[in-house]
């Protein structure tokens, strides 16, 4: 391995110290004892030829293995990966036809065995696209700087990849149609070039008239993109805040009650209430989660939501969210009944001797208001 490094990477100038840091860079500085220049020039020509369509690395292997280069198969993956690292800011990598924003260690392992499944495509910006390019730079980096297509696609890919599953799937009207269109454009994109210069402008209602369009034609593009990305980023936190409000209202508190205060109130109010129900897997289990006093407040809140939706809230679908809200409404009504029972039970303890039952009776009649009443039945009344 050291011999390969010294001969292939160090002596060729591929790996050298520049500006105080060791990095993989294009050779061509200083002497070329191994006449490496023509090989690198051919690699650069291969990259240049990929601007029209993605090209498989196996095609590069075939060229470099033949005269006049005659490189051995063993060193080709090392050279290919090194070249990709030098130009990765302008190269899109595909594995089995699927765009991959980052090259992972697992992919490098597969690359060594099956280079034919990997392809690259180089992108350049000019004309109208340069204007959109500037707008992307403003939206993603906060300033107008020179960035390549891949450098712009990567933070977008990372941003979308880190969104919660809920945000990736929800059709909630709380998310604007424009934000949903941006999300769908990313999910359906076949290449970073089409994503950046076709799908996203269309999703943001921007018509690219011609290559001669000027910056005024894309005025506001960065703001629309930023707004859409902000919506997507905030979709899950806003859903959580709505669930917090619903939970507070279900327990007859101010909707603005923070989670920590809500938790203290709930624990004080409902501790021991689980003993008044036989619904072990439903209501009793829910109450026990409400009065759990271990863990921090955010974990308590998430635990309650996970019980209601049957999965972590980050992975909720719209159906999971609807089910959680229906369950919360049902449990809140039943908890109110249990509170009534416990109150009358505690009052009856001072009046009745021996064992007794406390029963909540409800009467519903068409055209009349519901009637409910709690009765305590001791042994004498029971016999009667």
C-alpha positions, -999 to +999 in steps of 0.1 A: +000+000+000+028+024+008+045+016-025+013+023-044+009+055-026+045+067-032+045+058-069+009+066-079-003+094-057+028+112-043+053+110-072+026+120-097+017+151-076-019+139-071-014+141-033+006+171-022+007+199+004-009+231-008-015+261+014-004+242+045-028+212+039-024+179+023-050+172-003-058+154-035-053+179-064-048+178-101-011+171-110+009+193-134+029+214-109+067+208-111+084+178-126+067+149-141+091+120-137+066+093-147+052+112-176+018+112-159+006+143-177-009+125-207-029+101-185-044+129-165-052+148-197-071+118-209-090+116-177-100+153-180-111+147-216-132+118-203-149+141-178-154+168-205-171+142-228-197+135-201-214+169-204-240+156-229-249+124-211-237+103-181-207+081-189-198+049-171-164+047-154-158+014-172-154+033-205-125+052-189-110+020-178-111+006-213-093+036-227-066+038-200-059+000-202-052+002-239-021+017-257-006+042-254-014+042-217-015+005-208-024+010-171-030-021-150-065-028-138-054-027-102-045+010-102-075+022-122-100+025-093-074+045-073-069+069-102-106+072-109-115+079-073-087+104-070-098+122-101-134+123-089-122+139-056-104+166-076-134+175-097-163+164-074-176+200-072-186+198-108-193+161-112-226+143-106-222+107-095-247+080-105-250+045-092-273+022-112-287+053-128-296+070-095-280+103-086-259+101-054-250+135-039-222+120-017-196+092-023-198+069+007-173+043+019-198+016+009-200+030-026-162+030-029-162-007-020-188-014-047-169+009-071-138-013-069-158-044-078-183-031-103-172+002-120-197-004-148-226+004-124-211+039-117-213+069-141-205+106-139-217+137-157-201+171-157-222+203-157-212+239-165-232+271-162-236+298-189-261+322-202-295+323-185-286+295-162-259+317-146-286+340-134-305+312-117-272+300-104-267+333-086-302+331-072-295+296-059-263+309-043-282+336-025-309+311-013-285+284-001-254+302+010-268+337+019-246+355-006-238+356-043-208+334-047-195+311-075-207+276-070-210+247-093-241+227-100-230+198-078-221+222-049-256+236-051-273+202-055-255+187-025-268+211+002-303+207-013-299+169-012-287+171+024-315+194+034-342+172+019-326+140+032-327+154+068-364+163+067-386+141+089-407+114+072-438+133+082-426+163+062-417+142+032-451+126+030-477+150+044-504+165+022-516+188+049-531+221+037-508+238+063-480+232+037-484+254+007-488+240-028-455+257-038-436+240-010-452+206-019-442+212-056-405+219-045-406+187-024-420+167-053-395+182-078-367+169-057-382+134-052-388+130-089-356+145-102-335+124-125-304+145-124-291+176-104-291+196-136-327+190-144-336+195-107-319+229-105-327+243-139-360+227-149-380+211-121-375+236-093-380+268-115-413+252-127-423+243-091-416+279-081-437+293-111-407+307-130-408+305-167-373+304-184-380+321-216-346+319-233-309+318-229-309+355-234-331+362-204-315+386-179-314+387-141-347+406-139-365+376-154-356+356-122-360+384-097-375+370-065-365+335-074-342+332-043-369+345-020-395+320-033-370+291-029-360+303+006-397+305+016-404+270+003-374+255+021-384+274+052-419+259+051-405+224+047-381+229+075-409+242+098-436+217+088-428+191+115-421+216+144-454+234+135-473+200+136-458+193+170-469+227+183-504+220+170-504+186+189-493+205+220-522+228+217-547+200+212-533+181+242-536+212+264-572+218+252-581+181+258-571+185+294-589+219+298-558+241+299-549+272+280-538+262+244-506+283+250-496+262+280-459+251+276-451+214+277-433+215+311-462+232+328-487+209+311-468+179+323-467+191+359-505+198+359-513+164+343-492+144+367-508+162+397-543+158+384-543+122+370-518+103+393-536+071+405-565+076+380-554+045+361-568+023+389-604+034+380-604+017+345-601-019+334-591-008+298-555-021+303-541-016+268-560+016+260-570+042+286-550+028+315-518+026+294-524+062+282-529+075+317-497+058+329-478+076+301-494+109+311-482+106+347-448+092+340-423+114+359-390+100+345-372+116+315-373+152+303-403+171+291-397+166+254-393+129+258-425+128+278-444+147+251-430+125+223-439+093+244-475+105+246-477+112+209-461+079+200-488+061+220-515+080+203-501+076+168-486+041+173-452+053+159-427+081+165-442+114+155-414+121+130-426+090+110-463+099+111-484+099+080-514+121+077-535+090+087-514+085+118-519+121+128-557+119+123-558+087+143-538+103+171-562+133+173-593+110+173-578+089+201-569+120+221-604+133+219-619+099+230-594+094+259-600+130+271-637+124+274-632+090+292-606+106+316-632+132+325-656+104+334-629+087+355-622+120+373-659+123+382-659+087+395-629+093+416-643+125+431-675+108+442-657+077+454-635+099+477-666+117+490-685+085+496-657+070+516-666+093+546-704+085+543-705+048+536-692+018+556-677-013+541-674-020+504-693+000+479-694+007+442-695+041+424-713+040+391-716+067+365-750+065+347-757+083+314-790+088+297-794+100+261-828+109+247-838+123+213-845+160+216-831+163+251-799+172+267-777+142+280-782+134+316-755+118+338-753+111+375-730+093+398-744+069+424-727+051+452-741+017+461-731+001+494-740-035+505-775-025+518-784-008+486-770-036+466-792-061+483-822-039+478 
